[in-house]
Amino acid sequence: MAMALQHSDVDWAYNVQRSDSSSLGTRNGTFWPRGRTLGGSGAINAMMYVRGNRRDYDRWQSLGNPEWGWEDVLPYFRKSENMNNPTLVRGEGAKYHRTGGYLNVEQRIDNTTLNGILRRGALELGYEWIDDFNRDRHNGYGNTQYTIIGGTRCSPAKAFLTPVRQRQNLHVIKHAFVDRVLIDERNVATGVRFVVDGSQRVQQVAVRREVILAAGAINTPQLLMLSGVGRTDELKQFGIPPKVDLNVGGNLQDHVAVPLFFKFYALQEQDINDQLARINELYTYVVQNRSQAVVRTGPLNTGAFLNTKNTSDPFPNLQILNFAFPRGGRFSEAQTRHFEFTDIISASVQEVDRVTPAMYVHITALNPKSRGRVKLSSANPRVHPIIEANYFEHTDDLNVLVQGIRLQQRLLQTEAFRNAGATLHRIDIPGCREQVYDTDAYWKCYVRQLTVTTYHPVGTAKMGPATDPDAVVDSKLRVRGVHGLRVIDASIMPLIVSGNTNAPTIMIAEMGSDFIKQEHGELLDETGNEF
């Protein structure tokens, strides 16, 4: 059994709704990195462990995927988990969490000043405090869980590969670049073709049972199309003999977001103390057994899931992530490089934490209605595909983000934020200078100009029944029309989940492994251990 994990390092996504991509506020489009390393994108992500909610998976089931309702997938979330916070496993929590799995999950401890201000402000506004977003309640502010072990990342490679690295039936080839799945004239997947970086020799791996394609929501559709599985007209355009006509690369979804920045003028002295504390924590991490405290240097522990239209709705349409910026300008400078903002916008953003500590708020639209596409740009596998994000094809996605900005502005009215001298940082956006500041028209312009991704592309090899013309794989994750080829990654999601996609992707892998065992019988290695 061969697993194909071809990755590029980075691509740019373009919003095809705009005729002039320079109006995006970024130089080339939206930066979409991917993890070309063991552990995939779970080795470079923000480590947040978020499952989404019941409605996400019940919707998958209602679309004709009988094995994928909430009650079906919950055991597979629990299967992989080693929850390191005992209070979350007790009582009713035992239905949702367990210990003993490969993937270590921890509830972070964050006692920083900004985190406290944020929490008090949220409670002042009457938001419910959620101790565990991975149970049955979601709307409100609360604690975030992470795939970490103390102060270190628990990547999928560390969690799942390291414990089994001595198995005789596991062989990992690093620095390999897969350029196609081998599919014979009977439409049977017989193996994969690849080259190892630095070598010109083309190599092949033949399979006895099946090929598992796990290259992610961008490279999985690219590999399928290069192998002859995709839209016939597009394949012929690049001289690729079509084998199966499927809507590969369609149904692309992502969590589009917009940044907002708060300054805290009354916290300058406290910021200095926080910075000194972080330096001490870093020293403890490096010298004294990797203290858990070092993980506080990134996102704040307090996040939120909100519904902008109906506060009584149990399911959110907005996710809020919060990041602390110490005074000095280093963090905002890194952020603008990360998002590739234009020079004028970058210079304006870099003022946010120049003389005061600041908070970067990442406002994310959940359940987007817009759909994009991944398309081939060449038959050469080394040439990156075209990513059409198609953000704001549906205006509801734009409106949700504007409503999210309005909700965040309410924090400025709280005593917690007023006492901290909090103000909203106004960014100089050339494309919005003609709009009256703080009107809905201004914020719509703001959102369009400062569009960023949350790095959650999914859906490009959609799971669905035979009656779904857009389905690429069936509910067992088998590619339609090809025997012995299965996709197990985020590309199979028919609808994006309401939260970060790493934990759901790991759940998909757990489900997929059971589908394989069910189809081929219990697979055992030479020692009798389960494969």
TILO-870319 format. One record per residue (C-alpha): x, y, z. Coordinates in steps of 0.05 Angstrom, whole numbers, plus 32768, in hexadecimal, padded with zeros to 4 digits. Example, Ala and Ser with C-alpha at 12.3 -4.5 7.8 and 13.67 -1.06 7.14 Angstrom:
<pts>
80F67FA6809C81117FEB808F
</pts>
This chain:
<pts>
800080008000801E80437FEB800E80878005801A80C37FD8802B81047FFC804281367FC88046817D7FE2805C81C07FC8807681F27FF98049822D7FEA801782477FB77FEF82867FAC7FA482867FAB7F8082B97F7F7F3A82D47F877F1C82CD7F437EE382FC7F567F1383377F4E7F2C834B7F0A7F68836F7F297F8A83447F5E7FB383807F747F74839A7F957F7A83617FC77FAA83887FF37FDE83537FE8801483507FB48005830F7F917FC682F27FAF7FBD82CB7FEF7FF682A2800C7FE482578012801D82308031801D81E48038804681B48061807A819180378094816980728084812D809C8043813B80BE802B81668085800A81A980957FFF819080DC804A819D80E4804381E780D37FFE81FA80EC7FE98221812A7FDD81DF81507F9581EF81627F6B81B1816F7F2481C281597EF3818D81407EBB81B981277E7581A7813E7E3D817481367E1B819980FD7E59819580D17E5A814A80D07E0F814080D07E0F816A80907E43813C80717E15810280817DD8812580657DFD812E80237DFF80E380197E3B80CD80447E1B809D80767E5A808F809F7E6A80D880AE7E3680F380E07E4C811181227E3F80D181497E6880AB81167EA580D881157EA980E781607EC780A381727EFE80B0813E7F0F80F4815C7F1580D1819F7F3C809781827F7980C181717F7780EE81AE7FA180EF81ED7F7F812882137FB2814182467F81816982707F60813882A07F24816582B07F0E816382687F0B811782687EE1810F82A77E96810882AB7E71811F826D7EB48130824E7EC380E682467E9180E4820D7EBC811581E67F04810981FD7F3280D082117F7980C182237FA6808E82037FA580A481BA7FE280B681917FD18101818B7FE0812A81C87FAE816281D67FB58197820C7F8C81D282247FBE820A82277FC9823682647FCF828082537FD382B3828A7FED82ED82607FD18332826A7FB0833782267F8F82F4822E7F70830B82707F57834C82517F37832682187F1582F482457EF9832A82737EE0835282387EBC8317821A7E9A8307825C7E85834F82647E61834B82217E3A830F823A7E5B82D982107E588293822B7E9B827782427EA8823382217ED9820782467EDD81D4820D7ECC81E781C57ED2819D81B37E93818881D77E4A819B81CB7E4C81E781D57E6F821681A57E55825E81A57E7D828B81D27EC4829881EA7EEF826382097F2F823B820F7F53821D81D47F7181D781D07FB281C981AC7FD8818D81908015819781BC803F817181ED805281A28223807881D881FD808081B181BC805681A3817F8034815F81798033815A812D80118120810A8056810480FB806B81068144802780EB815A801C80B38128805E80A38103809080A5813C806E806D8166806E803E812A80AF8051810780CE800C811580987FE680F080B37FBC80B780787FCB808A80828017808E80B38038806080B68084805B80DB80A4802180EC80EC803280F781237FFE80CD80FC7FCC80A281207F99806880F87F7D8055810E7F37801B80DE7F297FF280A27F3F7FFB80687F0F7FB880527EF47FB5801A7EC17F8580107E867F537FED7EB47F50802C7EE07F7580087F187FA7802F7F427FE780067F3F801880347F62803880797F63807180997F3D80A280C77F5F80E780E57F60811280F47F9C812B813B7FA0817081427F82816781067F55814E81027F0E813D80B97F1380F380AA7F0F80DE80747F40809E804D7F4A807D80297F83804B7FF37F7280117FE17FA17FEF7FA07FB17FAF7FBF7FCD7FA780097FC27FC5804F7FBE7FB480817FF47FB780C97FDC7FC380F980167FE181377FF67FAF816A80107F7A81967FF17FA881B57FBD7FD8817D7FA97FA681447FAC7F7C81617F737FBB81737F4D7FD4812B7F527F91810E7F3F7F8E813A7F017FD5812B7EED7FC280E17EF37F8680E87EC47F4F80F17EF77F2B81337EF07F01815D7EC17F0C81417E7B7F0F81847E577F45819E7E867F6E815F7E827F6D81607E367F8281A87E377FC481917E557FCB81527E2C7FBB81247E667F9480E57E517F5380E67E7A7F4180A77EA07F0680BE7ECB7EDE80FE7EC37ED4811B7F097ECF81617F257F14815E7F447F2C81A17F607EE681BD7F667EC181CC7FA77EFE81F07FC47EED821080077F17823780387F0D825F80777F1682A6805E7F2882D880937F39832180A17F6A833E80D47F57837281087F88839481377F7E83B0817D7FB283DE819F7FB783E081EB7FD4842382007FD08417824C7FFA83D7824A803F83F08236806183E18278803C839F827F8052838D8239809B8394824D808F83658287806B8333825980A68335822980D78327826180AC82EE827980AB82D0823380F782D4822F80FB82AE827180C9827B825880F18271821881308265824281098233826D80F18210822E813682088210815E81FA824F812E81DB8280810481A5825F80D881CD823180A881F1825E805F81F382488060823E82508085824A820E8046823C81E68029827D8200805382A581CF8022829881967FD6829B81947FB082AD81D37F8C827581F67F4A829981F07F25829081AF7EDC8294819A7EA68276816E7E6D82A681627E2C82AA813A7E2682F0811C7DDC82E881087DBB82C281417DDB82C081867DAD8287819A7DC3825B81607DED8221817D7E1C822281417E4D825A81307E5B827B80ED7E9A82A081067EDB828B81287F0882BC814B7F5282AF81577F7B82E181807FC782ED81807FF0831881AF8022834981928056836481C4806C83AC81BC80A583B6818C808B83A8814680AA83648139806A833D81398043836B810A807E836D80DB807F832180D78034832080CD8036834F8091806D83258071804382E7807D800683038059802E8329802480078369802C801883A37FFE804D83D48017801C840A802C7FF083DA8053802C83B78071804983F8808A8006840A80AA7FFE83C680CB804483C980E78030840681117FFF83DD813A803383C2816C806A83F58162805F841981A5802883F181C6801883A781CF7FE28391819F7FB2835981907FA9833C814A7F62832181427F5882EE810A7F0E82F180F77EFA82B380D07EBA82A480AA7EA3825D80B77E75823680877E87825F804A7E58825D800F7E8D82707FDB7EAF82397FB47EF1823A7F907F19820A7F657F5E81EC7F5C7F7281E67F137FAF81CD7EEE7FDD82017ED1800A81CD7EAF801381837EA48057818C7EC7804D81757F10808281A77F26805881E17F0F802981F87F457FDE81F37F387FB0822F7F327F89823D7F727F4A82667F697F3382747FB07EF582997F977EED82BC7FDA7EAC82E47FE07E8C82C57FA37E5182C37FD27E4683067FF67E2F82E480367E7882D280447E8B831C803F7E518331806B7E6382FF80A27EA9831D80A87E8E836480AC7E5E834D80E27E99832C81057EBF836E81057E82839081247E80835B815C7ECA8366816B7EC083B1816F7E9183A581A97ECD839081D37EE583D881D27EA883EB81FB7EB983BC82357EDA83D382757F1283A0826B7F2683BE82287F1B8407823D7F4883FE827A7F7E83E2824C7F7A841F821F7F6283F481E47F56841381A07F4B83F7815B7F888401812E7F74842380ED7F99840780B17FA8843480767F89840F803B7F9084367FFA7F5584127FDA7F26842780137F398470801C7EFB84887FF97ECD846280297EB3848380697ED8846280A27EB0843180CD7E76842B809E7E6183E780857E7983FC80407EBE840B805D7EC283C880817EAD83A280427EE583C5801D7F1483B580587F02836B80557F0D8367800A7F51838A800F7F6C8363804B7F52831E803A7F7D82E780587F77829C805E7F748270809C7F99823A80767F5E820A80747F5581F5802B7F2781B980247EF581987FF67F19818E7FB47F0D81437FB17EC681467FCD7EA8810A7FF07E6280F97FDA7E3280C57FBD7E3080AF7F747DF480DE7F697E20811B7F7A7E3F81347F397E7681587F5F7E8B811C7F8A7ED281027F7E7ED480CD7FB57E9E80A27FD47E8F809F801F7EC7806C80287EF7809E80087F0180747FC97F0B809C7F897ED080907F5B7EE080697F1C7F2680547F337F3280137F587F6680137F8F7F6C805E7F987F5580827FD77F5B80CA7FEE7F6580D680397F6F812080477F498162804E7F38816380047EFF813180107ED68160803C7E94816F80197E8B81AC80467EC081CF806F7EBA81C580BA7EAC81FD80EB7EF3820681057F3B81F380F97F4481B880CA7F7F819280E87F578168811B7F21815680E87F56814180B67F75811380EA7F2F80F780F77F2780EB80AC7F6880C480AD7F4F809980E77F0E808B80C27F34807C80827F62804A80A47F25802480BD7F06802580777F458005805C7F467FCF80917EFC7FC180867F077FB9803B7F467F90803D7F3E7F6D807F7F697F7A80BC7FAE7F8C80A07FE57F7180CD80307F7C80CA80647F4580D4805F7F4A812080137F43812080097F8C81307FD07FB1810E7FE87FD680D1
</pts>
